[in-house]
Amino acid sequence: MQLLREVLSDTYKLKNELFS
């Protein structure tokens, strides 16, 4: 579960960078 949380966090950050 912890790993999934980190992956989602990284994905969210990446998404923000792409759309900023």
Beta strands, then each sheet from edge to edge (+ up, - down):
end
